[in-house]
């Protein structure tokens, strides 16, 4: 028993070291330095920016805004935590970059949603027997002034939208005026619960890999620090 105790300690240390190194590499060896560089020097990285409404070959979704694809699906910011979607940075001030619908559907905006909309897609273009939801947020300025187009007021429900239709403007709302985010759009594809409702977007298991929908490698575990572009 005494001999087994040191062995257990060694195994625990190795496990902690492995996951600690993995987290450190994904965080500081991953895309965070690129995002910081872009925010501080957007004019030096115009070649990182993808134009709004770009479609890659036969991919169903159109790119929802002008901007640099900074953080990807499955990026890591916290230990044992994974990013549920995409963060697209414009390099501009809040309220300057347009945000568009990536795919046709039916837009809803819950009461109290200052910066968020969700689009219901009745038939997933890649798996037509299921419904999916397109979640977009940070469409308000730091103080919480909404930048969503006025035609989608709070309480909007199932309003038809077309691909490329203007939804609003990119903002930096975090819920705390003293600690705004960088100006960006958060976009994720959320699973349906099977009863016509969207699941909790905060849990990555409730979201889908956006890569095949956009025709780009958007899984951070595979993309690494690459500048994102259409796949050949």
KOLRO-107378 format. One line per 2 residues: their letters; for each residue z, x, y of N, C-alpha, C, O. Coordinates in Angstrom, 3 decimals. Example, Ala and Ser with C-alpha at 12.3 -4.5 7.8 and 13.67 -1.06 7.14 Angstrom:
BEGIN
AS> 7.800,13.190,-5.690,7.800,12.300,-4.500,7.800,13.200,-3.300,8.465,14.236,-3.319 | 7.080,12.850,-2.250,7.140,13.670,-1.060,7.870,12.900,0.030,8.039,13.409,1.138
***
This chain:
BEGIN
XX> 0.000,0.832,-1.203,0.000,0.000,0.000,0.000,0.859,1.242,-0.697,0.568,2.215 | 0.815,1.959,1.203,0.883,2.857,2.359,-0.450,3.550,2.593,-0.846,3.785,3.735
XX> -1.155,3.883,1.479,-2.444,4.552,1.614,-3.507,3.595,2.158,-4.432,4.013,2.854 | -3.364,2.314,1.835,-4.358,1.342,2.270,-4.258,1.071,3.761,-5.262,0.763,4.404
XX> -3.048,1.182,4.324,-2.848,0.844,5.737,-3.697,1.713,6.664,-4.377,1.164,7.531 | -3.691,3.065,6.523,-4.560,3.889,7.390,-6.036,3.555,7.230,-6.796,3.619,8.196
XX> -6.445,3.200,6.018,-7.845,2.869,5.777,-8.244,1.621,6.552,-9.339,1.546,7.108 | -7.327,0.624,6.583,-7.592,-0.600,7.335,-7.722,-0.304,8.816,-8.608,-0.828,9.491
XX> -6.821,0.552,9.318,-6.875,0.943,10.739,-8.202,1.613,11.057,-8.817,1.316,12.080 | -8.643,2.506,10.199,-9.910,3.227,10.421,-11.076,2.238,10.444,-11.967,2.341,11.287
XX> -11.065,1.290,9.524,-12.147,0.294,9.474,-12.162,-0.540,10.746,-13.225,-0.806,11.307 | -10.973,-0.956,11.204,-10.888,-1.739,12.432,-11.396,-0.949,13.639,-12.103,-1.488,14.490
XX> -11.034,0.313,13.703,-11.496,1.167,14.807,-13.013,1.301,14.780,-13.664,1.247,15.823 | -13.571,1.474,13.594,-15.026,1.592,13.470,-15.731,0.309,13.888,-16.766,0.350,14.553
XX> -15.163,-0.841,13.494,-15.766,-2.125,13.861,-15.722,-2.323,15.365,-16.717,-2.714,15.975 | -14.559,-2.052,15.968,-14.416,-2.202,17.428,-15.350,-1.250,18.154,-15.975,-1.622,19.147
XX> -15.446,-0.027,17.664,-16.327,0.961,18.303,-17.786,0.532,18.229,-18.544,0.689,19.186 | -18.169,-0.019,17.063,-19.555,-0.452,16.886,-19.918,-1.542,17.870,-20.925,-1.453,18.573
XX> -19.076,-2.588,17.916,-19.383,-3.707,18.799,-19.216,-3.320,20.268,-19.943,-3.824,21.125 | -18.272,-2.438,20.566,-18.111,-1.967,21.937,-19.333,-1.196,22.398,-19.809,-1.390,23.516
XX> -19.845,-0.319,21.538,-21.041,0.450,21.892,-22.252,-0.458,22.044,-23.088,-0.265,22.927 | -22.329,-1.452,21.167,-23.455,-2.382,21.238,-23.428,-3.156,22.546,-24.462,-3.348,23.185
XX> -22.220,-3.608,22.948,-22.087,-4.351,24.202,-22.406,-3.457,25.394,-23.124,-3.869,26.305 | -21.875,-2.232,25.392,-22.123,-1.313,26.513,-23.615,-1.028,26.648,-24.148,-1.004,27.758
XX> -24.286,-0.814,25.523,-25.716,-0.519,25.564,-26.509,-1.704,26.074,-27.419,-1.546,26.888 | -26.162,-2.901,25.594,-26.907,-4.091,26.010,-26.681,-4.390,27.477,-27.581,-4.888,28.154
XX> -25.486,-4.090,27.982,-25.171,-4.431,29.372,-25.703,-3.379,30.329,-26.541,-3.674,31.182 | -25.217,-2.149,30.190,-25.570,-1.117,31.165,-26.804,-0.323,30.758,-27.429,0.316,31.604
XX> -27.163,-0.351,29.486,-28.388,0.315,29.066,-29.540,-0.659,28.998,-30.659,-0.277,28.654 | -29.280,-1.923,29.325,-30.296,-2.960,29.245,-30.934,-3.259,30.580,-31.408,-2.350,31.261
XX> -30.952,-4.535,30.967,-31.745,-4.965,32.100,-30.971,-5.039,33.422,-31.576,-5.231,34.476 | -29.658,-4.891,33.378,-28.882,-4.981,34.618,-29.339,-3.971,35.667,-29.508,-4.364,36.821
XX> -29.552,-2.682,35.338,-30.025,-1.749,36.374,-31.366,-2.170,36.983,-31.593,-1.975,38.177 | -32.248,-2.743,36.171,-33.547,-3.197,36.672,-33.369,-4.342,37.668,-34.015,-4.377,38.715
XX> -32.479,-5.279,37.325,-32.252,-6.428,38.204,-31.664,-5.977,39.532,-32.092,-6.438,40.591 | -30.690,-5.081,39.482,-30.084,-4.563,40.716,-31.139,-3.869,41.571,-31.188,-4.062,42.785
XX> -31.972,-3.068,40.940,-33.025,-2.347,41.667,-33.988,-3.324,42.324,-34.393,-3.125,43.469 | -34.358,-4.388,41.599,-35.295,-5.363,42.160,-34.679,-6.107,43.336,-35.336,-6.298,44.359
XX> -33.429,-6.529,43.203,-32.769,-7.259,44.285,-32.665,-6.396,45.541,-32.844,-6.883,46.657 | -32.381,-5.129,45.349,-32.211,-4.231,46.490,-33.541,-3.766,47.077,-33.633,-3.496,48.275
XX> -34.573,-3.671,46.233,-35.867,-3.146,46.689,-37.027,-3.986,46.161,-37.878,-3.457,45.447 | -37.088,-5.265,46.484,-38.145,-6.102,45.892,-39.549,-5.658,46.274,-40.479,-5.790,45.479
XX> -39.709,-5.133,47.480,-41.040,-4.720,47.925,-41.608,-3.559,47.143,-42.822,-3.356,47.132 | -40.749,-2.789,46.486,-41.209,-1.645,45.700,-41.630,-2.050,44.286,-42.143,-1.234,43.520
XX> -41.407,-3.303,43.960,-41.662,-3.728,42.581,-42.512,-4.992,42.536,-42.263,-5.889,41.730 | -43.504,-5.058,43.393,-44.382,-6.233,43.380,-45.089,-6.396,42.041,-45.454,-7.506,41.653
XX> -45.281,-5.276,41.332,-45.959,-5.337,40.039,-45.049,-5.920,38.955,-45.508,-6.186,37.844 | -43.777,-6.120,39.260,-42.865,-6.758,38.305,-42.911,-8.281,38.427,-42.409,-8.988,37.553
XX> -43.498,-8.778,39.486,-43.462,-10.212,39.796,-44.615,-10.939,39.126,-45.766,-10.512,39.211 | -44.296,-12.036,38.462,-45.325,-12.891,37.871,-45.529,-14.111,38.770,-44.548,-14.718,39.200
XX> -46.779,-14.483,39.066,-47.037,-15.635,39.942,-46.628,-16.956,39.298,-46.700,-17.121,38.080 | -46.204,-17.878,40.131,-45.861,-19.218,39.658,-47.061,-19.880,38.990,-48.206,-19.655,39.382
XX> -46.789,-20.689,37.990,-47.775,-21.489,37.254,-48.721,-20.653,36.387,-49.750,-21.148,35.928 | -48.363,-19.380,36.165,-49.111,-18.561,35.211,-48.935,-19.125,33.806,-47.824,-19.460,33.393
XX> -50.043,-19.226,33.077,-49.978,-19.612,31.668,-50.599,-18.504,30.833,-51.679,-18.007,31.153 | -49.920,-18.123,29.771,-50.400,-17.062,28.890,-51.236,-17.666,27.767,-50.708,-18.334,26.878
XX> -52.518,-17.431,27.814,-53.442,-17.892,26.783,-53.176,-19.353,26.408,-53.294,-20.242,27.251 | -52.819,-19.600,25.147,-52.631,-20.969,24.685,-51.175,-21.428,24.708,-50.848,-22.473,24.145
XX> -50.308,-20.666,25.347,-48.896,-21.061,25.426,-48.771,-22.348,26.238,-49.464,-22.500,27.244 | -47.904,-23.279,25.828,-47.846,-24.579,26.504,-47.178,-24.569,27.872,-47.529,-25.379,28.730
XX> -46.214,-23.664,28.097,-45.450,-23.700,29.336,-46.102,-22.840,30.419,-46.723,-21.817,30.131 | -45.949,-23.275,31.662,-46.377,-22.492,32.827,-45.143,-21.853,33.455,-44.064,-22.444,33.467
XX> -45.313,-20.650,33.970,-44.214,-19.916,34.602,-43.730,-20.708,35.812,-44.544,-21.070,36.661 | -42.424,-20.990,35.919,-41.966,-21.990,36.892,-41.787,-21.533,38.331,-41.458,-22.358,39.184
XX> -41.989,-20.247,38.641,-41.787,-19.781,40.012,-42.398,-18.396,40.180,-42.754,-17.754,39.192 | -42.521,-17.930,41.415,-42.902,-16.538,41.657,-41.659,-15.680,41.470,-40.639,-15.931,42.113
XX> -41.722,-14.681,40.611,-40.539,-13.848,40.484,-40.554,-12.891,39.312,-41.437,-12.913,38.455 | -39.531,-12.049,39.317,-39.313,-11.038,38.287,-38.408,-11.610,37.198,-37.317,-12.101,37.487
XX> -38.855,-11.548,35.971,-38.061,-12.015,34.839,-36.988,-10.974,34.550,-37.216,-10.000,33.834 | -35.808,-11.205,35.128,-34.742,-10.216,35.040,-33.967,-10.296,33.743,-34.072,-9.409,32.895
XX> -33.188,-11.355,33.584,-32.387,-11.512,32.373,-33.064,-12.492,31.419,-33.640,-13.499,31.833 | -32.978,-12.169,30.142,-33.706,-12.896,29.113,-32.758,-13.673,28.207,-31.536,-13.558,28.299
XX> -33.358,-14.456,27.340,-32.601,-15.183,26.322,-31.930,-14.167,25.400,-32.583,-13.250,24.902 | -30.661,-14.325,25.181,-29.849,-13.465,24.318,-29.440,-12.160,24.991,-28.978,-11.249,24.304
XX> -29.592,-12.035,26.304,-28.981,-10.914,27.014,-27.461,-11.044,26.905,-26.944,-12.122,26.613 | -26.746,-9.936,27.143,-25.287,-9.950,27.055,-24.663,-9.554,28.389,-25.037,-8.540,28.979
XX> -23.709,-10.358,28.861,-22.952,-10.054,30.068,-21.461,-9.955,29.773,-20.719,-9.292,30.498 | -21.028,-10.618,28.704,-19.637,-10.595,28.277,-19.609,-10.269,26.793,-20.563,-10.542,26.065
XX> -18.499,-9.680,26.354,-18.365,-9.305,24.955,-18.490,-10.545,24.066,-17.827,-11.555,24.300 | -19.342,-10.458,23.051,-19.591,-11.540,22.102,-20.100,-12.810,22.781,-19.847,-13.920,22.312
XX> -20.813,-12.636,23.880,-21.405,-13.763,24.590,-22.897,-13.496,24.740,-23.315,-12.340,24.818 | -23.693,-14.543,24.781,-25.141,-14.363,24.884,-25.713,-15.325,25.919,-25.286,-16.476,26.021
XX> -26.672,-14.841,26.675,-27.320,-15.619,27.732,-28.233,-16.662,27.096,-29.009,-16.355,26.191 | -28.131,-17.902,27.581,-28.808,-19.024,26.929,-30.239,-19.243,27.409,-30.959,-20.062,26.838
XX> -30.664,-18.524,28.451,-31.995,-18.793,28.983,-32.572,-17.604,29.714,-32.349,-16.449,29.351 | -33.326,-17.921,30.764,-33.998,-16.902,31.571,-33.463,-16.946,32.987,-33.181,-18.019,33.520
XX> -33.323,-15.761,33.603,-33.003,-15.668,35.027,-34.177,-14.992,35.726,-34.510,-13.841,35.446 | -34.796,-15.735,36.640,-35.977,-15.250,37.354,-35.597,-15.012,38.812,-35.104,-15.921,39.480
XX> -35.822,-13.802,39.308,-35.420,-13.395,40.647,-36.641,-13.300,41.555,-37.660,-12.717,41.185 | -36.524,-13.885,42.757,-37.666,-13.928,43.673,-37.729,-12.738,44.612,-38.807,-12.389,45.093
XX> -36.580,-12.104,44.883,-36.549,-11.056,45.900,-36.595,-11.614,47.309,-36.819,-10.874,48.267 | -36.382,-12.924,47.441,-36.425,-13.588,48.741,-35.079,-14.236,49.040,-34.151,-14.176,48.233
XX> -34.989,-14.855,50.211,-33.780,-15.559,50.584,-33.746,-16.944,49.914,-34.775,-17.454,49.470 | -32.566,-17.531,49.850,-32.430,-18.877,49.304,-33.291,-19.852,50.099,-33.298,-19.819,51.330
XX> -34.011,-20.710,49.403,-34.842,-21.713,50.052,-36.263,-21.273,50.348,-37.022,-22.023,50.961 | -36.640,-20.071,49.925,-37.986,-19.572,50.240,-38.964,-19.662,49.071,-40.160,-19.852,49.292
XX> -38.488,-19.532,47.836,-39.381,-19.515,46.667,-39.453,-20.891,46.018,-38.426,-21.474,45.671 | -40.668,-21.406,45.855,-40.863,-22.710,45.226,-40.576,-22.641,43.726,-40.805,-21.620,43.078
XX> -40.072,-23.746,43.197,-39.823,-23.892,41.762,-40.612,-25.102,41.263,-40.574,-26.172,41.870 | -41.325,-24.919,40.151,-42.227,-25.941,39.635,-41.843,-26.341,38.209,-41.126,-25.616,37.520
XX> -42.326,-27.494,37.785,-42.113,-27.942,36.408,-42.962,-27.098,35.465,-44.161,-26.924,35.680 | -42.329,-26.580,34.424,-43.039,-25.745,33.461,-43.888,-26.563,32.496,-44.826,-26.051,31.885
XX> -43.542,-27.842,32.369,-44.240,-28.695,31.390,-44.029,-30.145,31.795,-43.011,-30.461,32.411 | -44.960,-31.040,31.470,-44.776,-32.456,31.814,-43.564,-33.050,31.104,-43.222,-32.650,29.991
XX> -42.929,-33.998,31.755,-41.791,-34.660,31.142,-41.165,-35.663,32.086,-41.825,-36.199,32.977 | -39.886,-35.910,31.880,-39.165,-36.920,32.649,-37.885,-36.296,33.202,-36.983,-35.923,32.453
XX> -37.829,-36.193,34.526,-36.745,-35.469,35.182,-35.544,-36.366,35.454,-35.693,-37.510,35.885 | -34.353,-35.833,35.199,-33.104,-36.498,35.549,-32.217,-35.540,36.338,-32.249,-34.322,36.157
XX> -31.429,-36.142,37.215,-30.461,-35.383,38.017,-29.182,-36.200,38.088,-29.119,-37.238,38.746 | -28.168,-35.707,37.397,-26.923,-36.451,37.312,-26.229,-36.537,38.676,-26.401,-35.641,39.502
XX> -25.450,-37.592,38.931,-24.634,-37.635,40.148,-23.727,-36.405,40.217,-23.081,-36.044,39.233 | -23.688,-35.770,41.381,-22.884,-34.569,41.541,-23.629,-33.278,41.276,-23.107,-32.195,41.543
XX> -24.840,-33.374,40.754,-25.637,-32.163,40.515,-26.278,-31.710,41.832,-27.284,-32.272,42.264 | -25.698,-30.708,42.454,-26.225,-30.190,43.711,-27.431,-29.284,43.489,-28.346,-29.239,44.310
XX> -27.420,-28.570,42.381,-28.422,-27.522,42.196,-29.160,-27.592,40.873,-29.900,-26.673,40.523 | -28.964,-28.679,40.132,-29.445,-28.724,38.750,-30.309,-29.953,38.481,-30.029,-31.049,38.967
XX> -31.358,-29.743,37.699,-32.140,-30.849,37.152,-32.413,-30.543,35.686,-32.301,-29.397,35.250 | -32.771,-31.572,34.934,-33.151,-31.376,33.540,-34.349,-32.275,33.242,-34.382,-33.436,33.649
XX> -35.322,-31.728,32.534,-36.555,-32.459,32.225,-36.596,-32.747,30.723,-36.515,-31.840,29.895 | -36.720,-34.003,30.408,-36.830,-34.428,29.004,-38.287,-34.339,28.569,-39.171,-34.903,29.214
XX> -38.526,-33.632,27.479,-39.863,-33.524,26.891,-39.820,-34.262,25.552,-39.285,-33.738,24.575 | -40.381,-35.477,25.499,-40.235,-36.304,24.288,-40.786,-35.660,23.023,-40.254,-35.871,21.933
XX> -41.848,-34.879,23.164,-42.428,-34.197,22.010,-42.529,-32.711,22.306,-43.309,-32.290,23.160 | -41.745,-31.929,21.605,-41.820,-30.476,21.696,-43.265,-30.065,21.371,-43.764,-30.393,20.295
XX> -43.950,-29.348,22.292,-45.347,-28.990,22.016,-45.528,-28.080,20.804,-46.627,-27.981,20.259 | -44.451,-27.416,20.381,-44.535,-26.545,19.214,-43.979,-27.194,17.954,-44.213,-26.714,16.844
XX> -43.243,-28.286,18.129,-42.696,-29.026,16.989,-42.597,-30.491,17.407,-41.523,-30.955,17.791 | -43.710,-31.221,17.336,-43.798,-32.559,17.932,-42.848,-33.612,17.376,-42.718,-34.687,17.962
XX> -42.184,-33.327,16.261,-41.270,-34.325,15.705,-39.879,-34.275,16.344,-38.976,-34.992,15.914 | -39.702,-33.434,17.368,-38.401,-33.373,18.019,-38.553,-33.415,19.539,-39.610,-33.102,20.087
XX> -37.481,-33.805,20.193,-37.411,-33.824,21.654,-36.655,-32.590,22.139,-35.708,-32.145,21.491 | -37.074,-32.038,23.281,-36.377,-30.911,23.881,-36.144,-31.206,25.359,-36.688,-32.164,25.909
XX> -35.327,-30.368,25.990,-34.965,-30.534,27.392,-35.125,-29.207,28.129,-34.785,-28.151,27.594 | -35.642,-29.259,29.354,-35.832,-28.070,30.180,-34.817,-28.113,31.316,-34.882,-28.971,32.196
XX> -33.888,-27.179,31.279,-32.752,-27.136,32.207,-33.018,-26.099,33.288,-33.356,-24.955,32.984 | -32.866,-26.496,34.553,-33.076,-25.575,35.672,-31.916,-25.705,36.653,-31.510,-26.813,37.004
XX> -31.388,-24.565,37.092,-30.268,-24.622,38.018,-30.328,-23.482,39.031,-31.197,-22.612,38.960 | -29.382,-23.506,39.980,-29.301,-22.632,41.161,-30.316,-23.054,42.224,-30.837,-22.222,42.967
XX> -30.586,-24.348,42.284,-31.490,-24.883,43.311,-30.668,-25.436,44.486,-30.833,-26.587,44.891 | -29.786,-24.594,45.018,-28.995,-24.924,46.203,-28.583,-23.615,46.852,-28.577,-22.570,46.200
XX> -28.235,-23.666,48.145,-27.796,-22.446,48.812,-26.322,-22.186,48.508,-25.681,-22.955,47.792 | -25.794,-21.097,49.059,-24.440,-20.673,48.725,-23.397,-21.737,49.035,-22.390,-21.846,48.334
XX> -23.633,-22.521,50.082,-22.674,-23.551,50.495,-22.822,-24.851,49.704,-22.044,-25.786,49.889 | -23.812,-24.906,48.834,-24.009,-26.104,48.033,-24.968,-27.104,48.638,-25.033,-28.248,48.187
XX> -25.723,-26.693,49.663,-26.755,-27.570,50.224,-27.951,-27.577,49.280,-28.563,-26.538,49.034 | -28.276,-28.739,48.760,-29.304,-28.826,47.730,-30.670,-28.412,48.256,-31.051,-28.724,49.384
XX> -31.394,-27.696,47.394,-32.771,-27.296,47.680,-33.745,-28.010,46.740,-34.920,-27.654,46.659 | -33.237,-29.020,46.033,-34.087,-29.836,45.170,-34.925,-30.757,46.055,-34.429,-31.265,47.061
XX> -36.178,-30.975,45.693,-37.060,-31.833,46.487,-36.409,-33.210,46.677,-35.869,-33.772,45.724 | -36.456,-33.759,47.905,-35.811,-35.051,48.184,-36.293,-36.209,47.311,-35.609,-37.227,47.208
XX> -37.452,-36.067,46.686,-37.923,-37.163,45.825,-37.134,-37.256,44.520,-37.339,-38.169,43.720 | -36.206,-36.275,44.313,-35.339,-36.297,43.137,-33.878,-36.315,43.583,-33.169,-35.330,43.379
XX> -33.412,-37.409,44.186,-32.023,-37.461,44.658,-31.045,-37.510,43.482,-31.437,-37.763,42.342 | -29.769,-37.263,43.779,-28.740,-37.409,42.760,-28.818,-38.809,42.157,-29.001,-39.797,42.868
XX> -28.680,-38.874,40.865,-28.789,-40.154,40.178,-30.183,-40.454,39.662,-30.390,-41.469,38.998 | -31.150,-39.578,39.959,-32.504,-39.778,39.427,-32.455,-39.776,37.900,-31.713,-39.006,37.289
XX> -33.264,-40.657,37.293,-33.259,-40.756,35.832,-34.668,-40.970,35.311,-35.340,-41.932,35.682 | -35.105,-40.070,34.453,-36.383,-40.191,33.759,-37.560,-40.380,34.722,-38.430,-41.221,34.496
XX> -37.575,-39.594,35.789,-38.684,-39.648,36.746,-39.843,-38.815,36.179,-39.644,-37.634,35.896 | -41.039,-39.379,36.003,-42.150,-38.598,35.441,-42.527,-37.430,36.347,-42.632,-37.584,37.564
XX> -42.730,-36.265,35.741,-43.202,-35.091,36.468,-44.336,-34.464,35.677,-44.373,-34.539,34.448 | -45.249,-33.851,36.390,-46.385,-33.186,35.757,-46.175,-31.682,35.769,-45.376,-31.161,36.547
XX> -46.893,-30.999,34.908,-46.812,-29.538,34.882,-47.281,-28.990,36.225,-48.341,-29.374,36.721 | -46.496,-28.096,36.811,-46.838,-27.501,38.093,-46.379,-28.304,39.293,-46.634,-27.905,40.429
XX> -45.703,-29.434,39.072,-45.212,-30.242,40.187,-44.009,-29.560,40.832,-43.163,-29.000,40.136 | -43.935,-29.609,42.159,-42.833,-28.982,42.888,-41.524,-29.696,42.569,-41.426,-30.919,42.673
XX> -40.517,-28.910,42.177,-39.189,-29.445,41.872,-38.198,-29.139,42.992,-37.302,-29.934,43.273 | -38.364,-27.989,43.624,-37.447,-27.594,44.686,-37.636,-26.135,45.048,-38.710,-25.559,44.872
XX> -36.546,-25.546,45.564,-36.568,-24.152,46.002,-35.460,-23.368,45.290,-34.412,-23.915,44.947 | -35.712,-22.113,45.085,-34.746,-21.235,44.438,-33.572,-20.946,45.378,-33.764,-20.725,46.574
XX> -32.362,-20.950,44.827,-31.177,-20.708,45.640,-30.211,-19.731,44.998,-30.574,-18.969,44.102 | -28.960,-19.769,45.478,-27.941,-18.829,45.009,-26.578,-19.502,44.848,-25.541,-18.857,45.002
XX> -26.584,-20.788,44.543,-25.345,-21.556,44.429,-24.591,-21.197,43.154,-25.162,-21.189,42.063 | -23.301,-20.900,43.302,-22.455,-20.579,42.153,-21.307,-21.560,41.986,-20.609,-21.534,40.972
XX> -21.106,-22.432,42.981,-19.937,-23.292,42.989,-18.838,-22.757,43.875,-17.903,-23.479,44.221 | -18.945,-21.475,44.250,-17.971,-20.831,45.142,-18.725,-20.197,46.305,-19.394,-19.182,46.110
XX> -18.639,-20.770,47.521,-19.379,-20.232,48.665,-19.055,-18.775,48.981,-19.864,-18.077,49.592 | -17.877,-18.313,48.566,-17.481,-16.936,48.836,-18.027,-15.957,47.801,-17.927,-14.743,47.977
XX> -18.598,-16.478,46.734,-19.129,-15.603,45.681,-20.441,-16.163,45.151,-20.518,-16.560,43.988 | -21.479,-16.200,45.994,-22.772,-16.720,45.529,-23.413,-15.800,44.508,-23.084,-14.616,44.428
XX> -24.315,-16.346,43.742,-25.099,-15.518,42.826,-26.201,-14.819,43.630,-26.393,-15.113,44.809 | -26.919,-13.901,42.994,-28.164,-13.449,43.586,-29.156,-14.599,43.540,-29.060,-15.464,42.669
XX> -30.107,-14.621,44.467,-31.080,-15.712,44.503,-31.935,-15.655,43.228,-32.659,-14.687,42.995 | -31.837,-16.709,42.415,-32.618,-16.735,41.183,-32.689,-18.153,40.638,-31.954,-19.042,41.069
XX> -33.585,-18.342,39.689,-33.697,-19.580,38.924,-33.216,-19.314,37.513,-33.651,-18.361,36.866 | -32.312,-20.162,37.037,-31.938,-20.121,35.624,-32.699,-21.238,34.908,-32.661,-22.397,35.321
XX> -33.383,-20.871,33.840,-34.222,-21.808,33.086,-33.891,-21.667,31.609,-33.859,-20.557,31.078 | -33.647,-22.790,30.948,-33.414,-22.727,29.505,-34.018,-23.950,28.812,-34.223,-24.999,29.423
XX> -34.294,-23.782,27.529,-34.810,-24.863,26.688,-33.659,-25.321,25.812,-33.141,-24.556,24.999 | -33.262,-26.575,25.984,-32.061,-27.096,25.336,-32.450,-28.057,24.203,-33.375,-28.859,24.330
XX> -31.732,-27.950,23.128,-31.963,-28.823,21.983,-31.459,-30.249,22.246,-30.540,-30.463,23.038 | -32.067,-31.193,21.579,-31.625,-32.587,21.594,-30.612,-32.789,20.467,-30.669,-32.113,19.440
XX> -29.679,-33.732,20.673,-28.667,-33.972,19.643,-29.151,-34.895,18.529,-28.391,-35.222,17.618 | -30.420,-35.317,18.602,-30.968,-36.211,17.599,-30.801,-37.674,17.942,-31.326,-38.557,17.264
XX> -30.043,-37.916,19.034,-29.820,-39.292,19.468,-30.320,-39.510,20.894,-29.963,-40.493,21.545 | -31.158,-38.573,21.375,-31.746,-38.725,22.702,-30.960,-38.112,23.830,-31.215,-38.418,24.995
XX> -29.993,-37.242,23.513,-29.176,-36.597,24.535,-29.296,-35.079,24.420,-29.521,-34.547,23.334 | -29.144,-34.395,25.540,-29.185,-32.935,25.503,-27.812,-32.391,25.100,-26.770,-32.960,25.428
XX> -27.851,-31.271,24.377,-26.621,-30.608,23.968,-26.097,-29.726,25.097,-26.754,-29.568,26.126 | -24.920,-29.159,24.902,-24.278,-28.302,25.902,-25.071,-27.014,26.079,-25.141,-26.193,25.165
XX> -25.663,-26.840,27.249,-26.528,-25.695,27.524,-25.763,-24.382,27.541,-26.376,-23.323,27.408 | -24.453,-24.414,27.698,-23.660,-23.194,27.806,-23.515,-22.462,26.479,-23.088,-21.308,26.451
XX> -23.866,-23.119,25.385,-23.760,-22.497,24.068,-25.151,-22.123,23.577,-26.031,-22.978,23.474 | -25.344,-20.854,23.276,-26.695,-20.382,22.944,-27.247,-21.055,21.690,-28.463,-21.192,21.553
XX> -26.387,-21.471,20.785,-26.886,-22.146,19.580,-27.562,-23.473,19.910,-28.296,-24.024,19.090 | -27.311,-23.980,21.114,-27.933,-25.233,21.540,-29.226,-25.021,22.307,-29.813,-25.978,22.811
XX> -29.676,-23.778,22.401,-30.902,-23.465,23.134,-31.929,-22.845,22.193,-31.603,-22.412,21.088 | -33.173,-22.814,22.658,-34.272,-22.270,21.861,-34.819,-20.999,22.506,-34.774,-20.832,23.725
XX> -35.333,-20.116,21.668,-36.016,-18.922,22.155,-37.250,-19.358,22.946,-38.136,-20.000,22.382 | -37.333,-19.025,24.238,-38.472,-19.477,25.037,-39.755,-18.686,24.806,-40.798,-19.043,25.354
XX> -39.703,-17.621,24.011,-40.861,-16.732,23.840,-42.148,-17.459,23.458,-43.150,-17.297,24.154 | -42.170,-18.254,22.384,-43.443,-18.884,21.999,-43.912,-19.953,22.987,-45.100,-20.275,23.030
XX> -43.001,-20.498,23.770,-43.379,-21.529,24.746,-44.110,-20.931,25.947,-44.950,-21.588,26.561 | -43.785,-19.680,26.278,-44.412,-19.009,27.419,-45.440,-17.961,26.991,-46.189,-17.455,27.827
XX> -45.483,-17.633,25.710,-46.413,-16.605,25.255,-46.024,-15.214,25.704,-46.885,-14.365,25.935 | -44.710,-14.975,25.831,-44.173,-13.677,26.240,-42.987,-13.344,25.338,-42.390,-14.237,24.737
XX> -42.653,-12.068,25.248,-41.464,-11.671,24.498,-40.246,-11.827,25.412,-40.012,-11.007,26.300 | -39.477,-12.890,25.181,-38.367,-13.234,26.063,-37.015,-13.171,25.362,-36.007,-13.627,25.900
XX> -37.002,-12.610,24.171,-35.754,-12.371,23.442,-35.284,-10.970,23.811,-35.949,-9.986,23.489 | -34.130,-10.875,24.491,-33.655,-9.584,24.993,-33.441,-8.565,23.879,-33.549,-7.361,24.108
XX> -33.141,-9.042,22.685,-32.900,-8.118,21.574,-34.174,-7.399,21.151,-34.108,-6.352,20.506 | -35.329,-7.946,21.505,-36.607,-7.342,21.141,-37.330,-6.750,22.348,-38.058,-5.766,22.222
XX> -37.123,-7.355,23.519,-37.864,-6.923,24.713,-37.310,-5.651,25.324,-38.061,-4.863,25.899 | -35.984,-5.434,25.206,-35.391,-4.259,25.826,-35.591,-4.261,27.334,-35.377,-5.276,27.998
XX> -36.003,-3.114,27.869,-36.181,-2.962,29.316,-37.646,-3.110,29.727,-38.024,-2.687,30.819 | -38.447,-3.687,28.893,-39.871,-3.833,29.213,-40.072,-4.801,30.377,-39.323,-5.767,30.526
XX> -41.091,-4.535,31.201,-41.517,-5.504,32.208,-42.253,-6.603,31.462,-43.202,-6.330,30.726 | -41.822,-7.838,31.648,-42.340,-8.931,30.854,-43.751,-9.307,31.303,-44.021,-9.444,32.496
XX> -44.632,-9.470,30.339,-46.024,-9.870,30.604,-46.500,-10.715,29.447,-45.841,-10.796,28.410 | -47.648,-11.346,29.626,-48.236,-12.128,28.544,-48.504,-11.251,27.335,-48.947,-10.109,27.463
XX> -48.229,-11.799,26.159,-48.507,-11.047,24.941,-49.988,-11.143,24.602,-50.602,-12.194,24.786 | -50.563,-10.053,24.110,-52.011,-10.088,23.770,-52.289,-11.028,22.611,-53.439,-11.177,22.199
***
